[in-house]
Amino acid sequence: MYRYDEFDRDFVADRVAQFRGQVERRISGELTEDQFKPLRLMNGVYLQMHAYMLRIAVPYGTLNPSQMRMLAFVGRKYDRGYGHFTTRQNLQFHWPALKDVPEILGHLASVEMHSIQTSGNCIRNVTADHFAGAAADEVADPRPHAEILRQWSSLHPEFIFLPRKFKIAVTGAERDRAAIQIHDIGLHLKRDAEGRLGFAVYVGGGLGRTPLIAHRINDFLPEADLLSYCEAILRVYNQFGRRDNKFKARIKILVHEAGADEIRRQVDEEWERIRHSALALPVDEIRRIEAYFALPASLSPRPARSVVLDRAVAANPALADWLERNTARHRISGHAMVTVSLKPIGGTPGDVTSDQMDLLADLSERYSHGEIRVSHEQNLILPHVALDDLPALHEALAAASLATPNAGLVTDIIACPGLDYCSLANARSIPVAQRISERFGSQARQKEIGDLKIKISGCINACGHHHVGHIGILGVEKKGEEFYQLTLGGSGDEHASLGEIIGPGFSGADVVDAVETVVDTYLKVRSGPEEDFLAAYRRLGKEPFKEALYGAA
């Protein structure tokens, strides 16, 4: 993992000291809330419905045990004993007192964490594939390049005040687990015919009020040109992105209105102008950063089959279910990547208690070479677990309600905090997620349904990524009541698509029944158990589902 150098430490410490003074001035009344707002947003502090919220950056979703223990400590001492992992691989505390935030930031700085650029019109936390560096299908680990982008973008003087927030995601595998096509810039790390590393570059993706899939504007950008090309994109956006209307200020609107070909032309023109003077990436510097992300020296190949695991599976059906859904093949023989589900049946998606965080820190040291990852699907990953250790790990996770065997299934729901916390929301997300989870909680029923991604947002800002859910649920307000609009057929993977609105919305009392009707219809019309929900929807279209929900036209 990357370790802060002297600049990093001073940079974060100076920001903590600066914000401490700003908070003192706000509490004393020297600053009004309107004056304080831009200052707190620069430090990841939001004012939600009931309290301030602090959003903490987890760059490219990678944590070490000390950092996880510090998050547990903060949750226990300054919040209500838990935190919430988000779709940007960040962690949010929803109940800190403003007077305590500088102390929290000081504690975080001691373990190389901060909240800088987790809000505001700047380049936000760079996200990456949660299996990065461990996945068997990976061309190269994208996290070194995500770290380079983090260093380059942190308080970049030209991009501190962009027209709107700006999000970058990076993946290093053909299977896109980072949803790069719904980002402002998506980067797909790949090799050319000669084996050289480079990037396919996507621009103009995003969800929210106007959901759009990104356009590929460069098929293969050489690795050394990463920063200069990204700078060219940001410069075009900074110059031509709208600042008169925040709803039309994202780069996706600029790309949509100008056209991908024109944006490509403008970016290439700007790139040609700056590429020889802009910051290039020396090979030595790339390799230096890569060394921080090398696989642990103690991670050595083992037999591909584990007798210990086979015996445990034969004696424990629950372990078998968990292995089937929550483990994936590691690049090193005899190991697996483990998804720790933060979606217990009836629970709040993405929430984890301080006690659970402490346990996960311990388990990561014992079984995963001291690494933890955060997925954009609001789960955690132990990326380097020996097959022989899986039974013991499962037992420890199960005792802490962290072994729900549902990764990728109907109860593995993404949901934003919604109206329970967020002042922007129109409807609640968490109770709907909980009720759907309980309705489909039977493991046998989940296995019958198979892969199915449900994503819920409490408003059009789409923090729950509902537009790219196989089943998307959007909370809206109608005459003072909460209603929920269904979309079907969305996907955030390498075959990204936006869901289609299926028809009129459903009341809070009826939305779970509507979801069940959609699922039951899928089970009736699929060609067989091997055809998953998304494949069936793409084959048949929305008509069978619309008829089941609303009756024949």
KENUZA-894941 format. One record per residue (C-alpha): x, y, z. Coordinates in steps of 0.25 Angstrom, whole numbers, m for minus. Each point is the difference from the previous one (the first is absolute). Example, Ala and Ser with C-alpha at 12.3 -4.5 7.8 and 13.67 -1.06 7.14 Angstrom:
// residues 2
<rec <49 m18 31>>
<rec <6 14 m2>>
This chain:
// residues 553
<rec <0 0 0>>
<rec <4 14 m2>>
<rec <6 7 12>>
<rec <0 15 1>>
<rec <13 8 m2>>
<rec <4 12 7>>
<rec <m8 9 m9>>
<rec <m12 m8 2>>
<rec <1 1 15>>
<rec <2 15 0>>
<rec <m11 2 m10>>
<rec <m10 m7 8>>
<rec <5 6 14>>
<rec <m1 14 m6>>
<rec <m14 m2 m5>>
<rec <m4 m6 14>>
<rec <6 12 7>>
<rec <m7 10 m10>>
<rec <m14 m7 2>>
<rec <2 0 15>>
<rec <0 16 m1>>
<rec <m12 0 m9>>
<rec <m8 m8 9>>
<rec <3 8 12>>
<rec <m4 13 m8>>
<rec <m13 m7 m4>>
<rec <m3 m4 14>>
<rec <3 14 6>>
<rec <m9 6 m10>>
<rec <11 7 m8>>
<rec <m4 m8 m12>>
<rec <m14 m1 m5>>
<rec <m5 m14 m5>>
<rec <0 6 m14>>
<rec <15 4 2>>
<rec <3 m13 6>>
<rec <m6 m9 m10>>
<rec <11 1 m11>>
<rec <10 m2 10>>
<rec <m6 m13 7>>
<rec <m3 m6 m14>>
<rec <15 1 m3>>
<rec <2 m9 12>>
<rec <m11 m10 m3>>
<rec <m10 6 10>>
<rec <m15 0 m4>>
<rec <m12 5 7>>
<rec <m11 m10 m1>>
<rec <m14 m1 6>>
<rec <3 m2 14>>
<rec <15 2 2>>
<rec <13 3 m7>>
<rec <6 m12 m8>>
<rec <15 m3 m2>>
<rec <4 m7 m13>>
<rec <14 m7 1>>
<rec <8 m3 m13>>
<rec <5 m14 m2>>
<rec <8 2 m13>>
<rec <m2 m12 m10>>
<rec <m7 m7 11>>
<rec <12 m5 8>>
<rec <1 m1 15>>
<rec <10 m5 10>>
<rec <m3 m6 14>>
<rec <5 13 7>>
<rec <m9 8 m9>>
<rec <m12 m9 3>>
<rec <2 0 15>>
<rec <1 15 m1>>
<rec <m14 1 m7>>
<rec <m5 m9 11>>
<rec <5 9 11>>
<rec <m6 12 m7>>
<rec <m13 m7 m1>>
<rec <0 m4 14>>
<rec <5 13 6>>
<rec <m6 11 m8>>
<rec <m12 m7 m7>>
<rec <m10 m10 3>>
<rec <9 m12 m1>>
<rec <m1 m3 m15>>
<rec <4 6 m14>>
<rec <m6 m1 m13>>
<rec <8 m5 m13>>
<rec <m5 7 m13>>
<rec <0 m2 m15>>
<rec <13 8 m1>>
<rec <8 m9 9>>
<rec <m1 11 11>>
<rec <m5 m1 14>>
<rec <m10 9 6>>
<rec <m3 3 15>>
<rec <m13 6 1>>
<rec <m1 6 15>>
<rec <13 7 3>>
<rec <0 13 8>>
<rec <6 11 m8>>
<rec <9 4 12>>
<rec <6 m14 m1>>
<rec <3 0 m15>>
<rec <14 6 1>>
<rec <3 m11 11>>
<rec <m5 m11 m9>>
<rec <8 6 m12>>
<rec <13 0 9>>
<rec <m3 m15 4>>
<rec <m1 m3 m15>>
<rec <12 7 m4>>
<rec <8 m9 10>>
<rec <m3 m12 m9>>
<rec <1 7 m13>>
<rec <m14 3 m3>>
<rec <m8 13 m2>>
<rec <m13 6 m6>>
<rec <6 9 m10>>
<rec <m7 1 m14>>
<rec <m12 m10 5>>
<rec <m9 12 m4>>
<rec <0 13 m7>>
<rec <2 3 m15>>
<rec <13 m7 m1>>
<rec <6 m13 m4>>
<rec <m6 m10 10>>
<rec <6 m13 6>>
<rec <5 m9 m12>>
<rec <m6 m13 1>>
<rec <5 m14 m6>>
<rec <m4 m14 m1>>
<rec <m1 m6 14>>
<rec <7 m13 m4>>
<rec <12 8 m6>>
<rec <13 m7 1>>
<rec <m6 m13 4>>
<rec <m10 m3 m11>>
<rec <4 m12 m9>>
<rec <m6 7 m12>>
<rec <8 13 1>>
<rec <10 6 m10>>
<rec <6 9 10>>
<rec <m2 6 14>>
<rec <m7 13 m3>>
<rec <2 5 14>>
<rec <14 6 m2>>
<rec <m6 9 m11>>
<rec <m11 4 9>>
<rec <10 4 10>>
<rec <7 8 m10>>
<rec <m13 7 m4>>
<rec <m3 2 15>>
<rec <14 7 2>>
<rec <m2 8 m13>>
<rec <m14 5 3>>
<rec <1 3 15>>
<rec <m2 15 1>>
<rec <4 2 m15>>
<rec <m1 15 m1>>
<rec <m6 0 m14>>
<rec <m11 m10 4>>
<rec <m4 4 14>>
<rec <m13 7 m5>>
<rec <m5 m8 m11>>
<rec <m14 3 m6>>
<rec <m5 m12 8>>
<rec <6 m12 8>>
<rec <9 m10 m9>>
<rec <1 m15 2>>
<rec <11 m9 m5>>
<rec <0 m16 0>>
<rec <10 m9 m4>>
<rec <0 m15 m4>>
<rec <11 m10 m4>>
<rec <m9 m12 m5>>
<rec <m9 m2 m11>>
<rec <m11 m3 10>>
<rec <m4 14 5>>
<rec <m2 0 15>>
<rec <3 15 1>>
<rec <m12 5 m8>>
<rec <9 9 m8>>
<rec <m10 3 m11>>
<rec <m9 8 10>>
<rec <12 9 4>>
<rec <4 13 m5>>
<rec <13 m7 m4>>
<rec <1 m15 m1>>
<rec <14 m6 m2>>
<rec <1 m15 m5>>
<rec <15 m4 2>>
<rec <4 m10 m11>>
<rec <12 m5 m8>>
<rec <2 2 m15>>
<rec <5 m10 m10>>
<rec <14 3 4>>
<rec <m3 m2 15>>
<rec <1 15 4>>
<rec <m10 5 10>>
<rec <m10 11 m3>>
<rec <m14 4 2>>
<rec <m13 0 m8>>
<rec <m6 14 5>>
<rec <m15 2 2>>
<rec <m6 14 2>>
<rec <m13 5 3>>
<rec <m7 m10 9>>
<rec <m9 3 12>>
<rec <m13 m3 6>>
<rec <m9 10 8>>
<rec <m10 9 m7>>
<rec <5 m3 m14>>
<rec <6 m14 0>>
<rec <10 m3 m12>>
<rec <10 m11 m3>>
<rec <14 5 m3>>
<rec <6 1 m14>>
<rec <13 m6 m3>>
<rec <9 11 m6>>
<rec <13 m7 0>>
<rec <2 m15 m3>>
<rec <15 m1 6>>
<rec <6 11 7>>
<rec <15 m3 3>>
<rec <2 m1 15>>
<rec <10 11 1>>
<rec <m10 10 m6>>
<rec <m11 m3 11>>
<rec <1 13 7>>
<rec <2 9 m12>>
<rec <m12 m6 m7>>
<rec <m9 1 13>>
<rec <5 15 1>>
<rec <m4 2 m14>>
<rec <m14 m5 3>>
<rec <m1 8 13>>
<rec <4 13 m7>>
<rec <m10 m2 m11>>
<rec <m11 m3 10>>
<rec <5 12 9>>
<rec <m1 9 m12>>
<rec <m13 m4 m6>>
<rec <m8 m7 11>>
<rec <m12 8 4>>
<rec <0 8 13>>
<rec <m13 7 m2>>
<rec <m8 m12 4>>
<rec <5 m11 9>>
<rec <m10 m10 m6>>
<rec <7 1 m13>>
<rec <14 3 5>>
<rec <6 m15 0>>
<rec <9 m4 m11>>
<rec <m10 m10 m5>>
<rec <m9 12 m4>>
<rec <12 6 m8>>
<rec <3 m13 m7>>
<rec <m15 m3 m3>>
<rec <m2 14 m6>>
<rec <13 2 m7>>
<rec <1 m15 m5>>
<rec <11 m10 4>>
<rec <7 3 m13>>
<rec <1 15 2>>
<rec <4 m3 15>>
<rec <11 m9 m5>>
<rec <5 10 m10>>
<rec <0 11 11>>
<rec <7 m9 9>>
<rec <11 m5 m10>>
<rec <2 15 m4>>
<rec <2 4 14>>
<rec <9 m12 3>>
<rec <9 3 m12>>
<rec <2 14 5>>
<rec <4 m5 14>>
<rec <5 m14 0>>
<rec <14 4 m2>>
<rec <0 10 12>>
<rec <m10 m7 9>>
<rec <3 m10 11>>
<rec <5 m13 m7>>
<rec <1 m13 7>>
<rec <15 m5 1>>
<rec <1 m15 m1>>
<rec <8 0 13>>
<rec <m11 8 7>>
<rec <m11 m10 m4>>
<rec <8 m12 4>>
<rec <4 7 14>>
<rec <m15 2 3>>
<rec <m3 m14 m5>>
<rec <10 m6 10>>
<rec <m10 5 11>>
<rec <m11 m9 m6>>
<rec <8 m13 m2>>
<rec <m6 m13 6>>
<rec <5 m3 14>>
<rec <13 m7 0>>
<rec <m7 m11 9>>
<rec <m11 m3 m10>>
<rec <6 m12 m7>>
<rec <m7 m11 m9>>
<rec <m7 m11 7>>
<rec <m7 m13 m5>>
<rec <m12 4 m9>>
<rec <m9 m10 9>>
<rec <m1 1 15>>
<rec <m3 m13 7>>
<rec <m3 9 13>>
<rec <m10 8 m8>>
<rec <m7 m13 m7>>
<rec <m2 m6 14>>
<rec <m6 12 6>>
<rec <m9 2 m12>>
<rec <m5 m14 1>>
<rec <m4 2 15>>
<rec <m6 14 m2>>
<rec <m10 4 m11>>
<rec <0 15 5>>
<rec <15 0 m4>>
<rec <m3 m6 m13>>
<rec <m10 11 m3>>
<rec <10 11 4>>
<rec <11 m5 m8>>
<rec <m9 m1 m12>>
<rec <m4 15 1>>
<rec <10 7 8>>
<rec <14 m5 m5>>
<rec <7 2 m14>>
<rec <12 m6 m6>>
<rec <13 6 4>>
<rec <12 2 m10>>
<rec <9 m8 10>>
<rec <m3 m15 1>>
<rec <m7 m5 12>>
<rec <m6 14 4>>
<rec <m13 7 m1>>
<rec <m6 14 0>>
<rec <m11 1 11>>
<rec <m11 10 m1>>
<rec <m5 3 14>>
<rec <m15 4 m2>>
<rec <m5 12 7>>
<rec <m14 m4 m4>>
<rec <m5 m9 12>>
<rec <m15 m4 m3>>
<rec <m8 12 5>>
<rec <12 9 2>>
<rec <4 13 m5>>
<rec <9 m1 m12>>
<rec <14 5 2>>
<rec <m1 2 15>>
<rec <11 m7 9>>
<rec <2 2 15>>
<rec <12 4 7>>
<rec <1 m14 6>>
<rec <m1 m6 m14>>
<rec <11 9 m5>>
<rec <9 m4 11>>
<rec <m2 m15 m3>>
<rec <2 3 m15>>
<rec <13 6 3>>
<rec <4 m12 9>>
<rec <m4 m10 m11>>
<rec <7 8 m11>>
<rec <13 m2 8>>
<rec <m2 m14 3>>
<rec <m6 m5 m14>>
<rec <2 11 m10>>
<rec <14 5 1>>
<rec <m5 13 6>>
<rec <m8 5 m11>>
<rec <m15 4 m1>>
<rec <m7 6 m12>>
<rec <m13 7 m1>>
<rec <m9 m3 m12>>
<rec <m9 10 m7>>
<rec <m11 m10 3>>
<rec <1 4 14>>
<rec <7 m13 5>>
<rec <14 m3 5>>
<rec <11 m9 m6>>
<rec <11 m8 7>>
<rec <8 m2 m13>>
<rec <11 m10 4>>
<rec <m6 m12 7>>
<rec <6 m14 0>>
<rec <m10 m11 m3>>
<rec <4 m8 12>>
<rec <m4 13 8>>
<rec <m14 1 m5>>
<rec <m7 m8 10>>
<rec <5 7 12>>
<rec <m2 14 m7>>
<rec <m14 m4 m3>>
<rec <m3 m4 14>>
<rec <6 13 6>>
<rec <m8 8 m10>>
<rec <m13 m8 3>>
<rec <1 3 15>>
<rec <0 15 m4>>
<rec <m11 m1 m10>>
<rec <9 3 m11>>
<rec <m1 m13 m8>>
<rec <m13 2 m7>>
<rec <2 m8 m13>>
<rec <m7 9 m10>>
<rec <11 7 m8>>
<rec <m7 4 m13>>
<rec <m13 m6 4>>
<rec <m14 7 1>>
<rec <3 4 15>>
<rec <14 6 m3>>
<rec <m7 14 m2>>
<rec <7 13 m2>>
<rec <m8 11 7>>
<rec <3 15 3>>
<rec <m3 5 14>>
<rec <m13 7 m6>>
<rec <m10 8 8>>
<rec <5 m6 13>>
<rec <12 9 0>>
<rec <1 8 m13>>
<rec <m6 14 m2>>
<rec <0 m2 m15>>
<rec <m8 m13 0>>
<rec <m15 m1 m3>>
<rec <m2 m14 5>>
<rec <6 m10 10>>
<rec <9 m11 m6>>
<rec <4 m8 12>>
<rec <m13 m5 4>>
<rec <m3 m4 m14>>
<rec <13 m8 m1>>
<rec <m3 m6 13>>
<rec <m13 m5 m4>>
<rec <4 m5 m13>>
<rec <12 m8 7>>
<rec <m10 m6 10>>
<rec <m10 m4 m12>>
<rec <11 m7 m7>>
<rec <8 m5 12>>
<rec <m1 m15 m3>>
<rec <13 m5 m5>>
<rec <m7 m10 m8>>
<rec <m8 11 m7>>
<rec <12 9 m2>>
<rec <7 m12 m7>>
<rec <m12 m3 m9>>
<rec <0 15 m4>>
<rec <15 1 m2>>
<rec <8 12 m4>>
<rec <m9 12 2>>
<rec <5 14 4>>
<rec <m10 10 7>>
<rec <4 14 2>>
<rec <m8 11 7>>
<rec <1 15 0>>
<rec <m8 9 9>>
<rec <0 11 m10>>
<rec <4 4 m15>>
<rec <14 2 4>>
<rec <2 m15 m1>>
<rec <10 m3 11>>
<rec <m6 m14 1>>
<rec <4 m2 m15>>
<rec <m15 m4 m3>>
<rec <2 3 m15>>
<rec <9 m11 m2>>
<rec <m7 m10 9>>
<rec <m6 m13 m6>>
<rec <m11 5 8>>
<rec <1 15 3>>
<rec <m9 7 10>>
<rec <m1 15 1>>
<rec <m7 7 11>>
<rec <m9 12 m4>>
<rec <m9 9 8>>
<rec <m15 2 m5>>
<rec <m9 9 8>>
<rec <7 m3 12>>
<rec <1 m15 m1>>
<rec <12 m9 m3>>
<rec <m1 m7 m13>>
<rec <10 m9 m7>>
<rec <3 m1 m15>>
<rec <5 m13 m6>>
<rec <10 m1 m11>>
<rec <5 m14 m6>>
<rec <12 m4 m8>>
<rec <11 9 5>>
<rec <14 m5 2>>
<rec <13 7 4>>
<rec <10 m11 m5>>
<rec <8 0 m13>>
<rec <m14 m1 m8>>
<rec <m5 12 7>>
<rec <m15 4 m2>>
<rec <m10 9 6>>
<rec <m13 m6 6>>
<rec <m13 3 m7>>
<rec <m12 6 8>>
<rec <m10 m11 0>>
<rec <m13 9 3>>
<rec <m6 8 11>>
<rec <6 m1 14>>
<rec <m5 m8 12>>
<rec <m3 5 14>>
<rec <9 m4 12>>
<rec <m10 m11 4>>
<rec <0 m6 m14>>
<rec <15 1 m5>>
<rec <5 m13 6>>
<rec <m12 m7 m6>>
<rec <3 6 m14>>
<rec <15 m5 1>>
<rec <m5 m14 4>>
<rec <m9 1 m13>>
<rec <12 3 m8>>
<rec <8 m11 5>>
<rec <m11 m10 m1>>
<rec <m3 4 m14>>
<rec <15 m2 m3>>
<rec <0 m14 6>>
<rec <m12 m3 m9>>
<rec <6 5 m13>>
<rec <14 m3 0>>
<rec <5 m11 m9>>
<rec <6 m8 11>>
<rec <8 2 13>>
<rec <13 3 m8>>
<rec <m7 13 m5>>
<rec <2 11 10>>
<rec <m10 12 2>>
<rec <8 10 m8>>
<rec <1 m10 m12>>
<rec <m14 m3 1>>
<rec <m4 14 0>>
<rec <9 4 m12>>
<rec <m6 m12 m8>>
<rec <m15 3 3>>
<rec <m1 15 3>>
<rec <m9 6 10>>
<rec <m13 m4 m5>>
<rec <m2 m13 8>>
<rec <4 7 13>>
<rec <m9 12 m3>>
<rec <m12 m9 m3>>
<rec <3 m7 13>>
<rec <0 13 8>>
<rec <m11 8 m7>>
<rec <m8 m10 m8>>
<rec <m2 m1 m15>>
<rec <m1 13 m7>>
